[in-house]
Amino acid sequence: MDLTSIDWTLRENVRAQLRVLVKRILRRHGYPPDKQERATQTVLEQAEVLSAEWAAA
């Protein structure tokens, strides 16, 4: 998935794919299931900040 060519902050289907990928990675590395939702949200928020910075550069 080439995120640089998609404004994924506006596309819910891309955001959903990212959520699935993050949750899969968290499970693979033994992250506590009860904390996965908040961790996934944090990762997506951080990605939004980074994408905004990259777009401005």
N, C-alpha and C positions, 0 to 999 in steps of 0.2 A: 504494500500500500504506500503510495507516494503522497505523503501528507503535505508536501510543499506545493503541490499543484492543486490542492483542494482547500477551500476555506472551511475546514471541518468544524469550526465553531458554529457554523450556520446549518450544517447538515446532520440531522439527527441520526440517520442510518450510519454515518461514519463514526459519530460519537458512540453509538451502540456497539459497533465493532471494537472500538478502543476499550470500552468497558469490559467486554468479553475477554479481550487479550490481557488486560491488567488483572482481572480476577483469576484467569488461568495461571498467570505467572505467580500470583500470590499463593494460590493453592499448591502449585508445584514446589514452592519454597517453604511450605509449612506455616504460612501466616494464619493466625487464629481466625476461624470462620466468622466469629461475632464482630470482628473488627475490619473485615474485608470491604464492606460497603463504604465506610468512612475513608479508608485508605484509597479506594478506587476514586472516590470523589476528589480527594486531595491531589492525586496524580493528574486527573483531568484538569483541575483548576491550575496546577502548575504548568501543564502543557499549554493551556490557553494563554497564560502570561508569556511563556517563551515564544509562542507563535506570534503574539502581538509585537514582541521585541524584534523577532526576525523579520516581520513584515515592514517594520519601521526602518530597518537597516538598509 
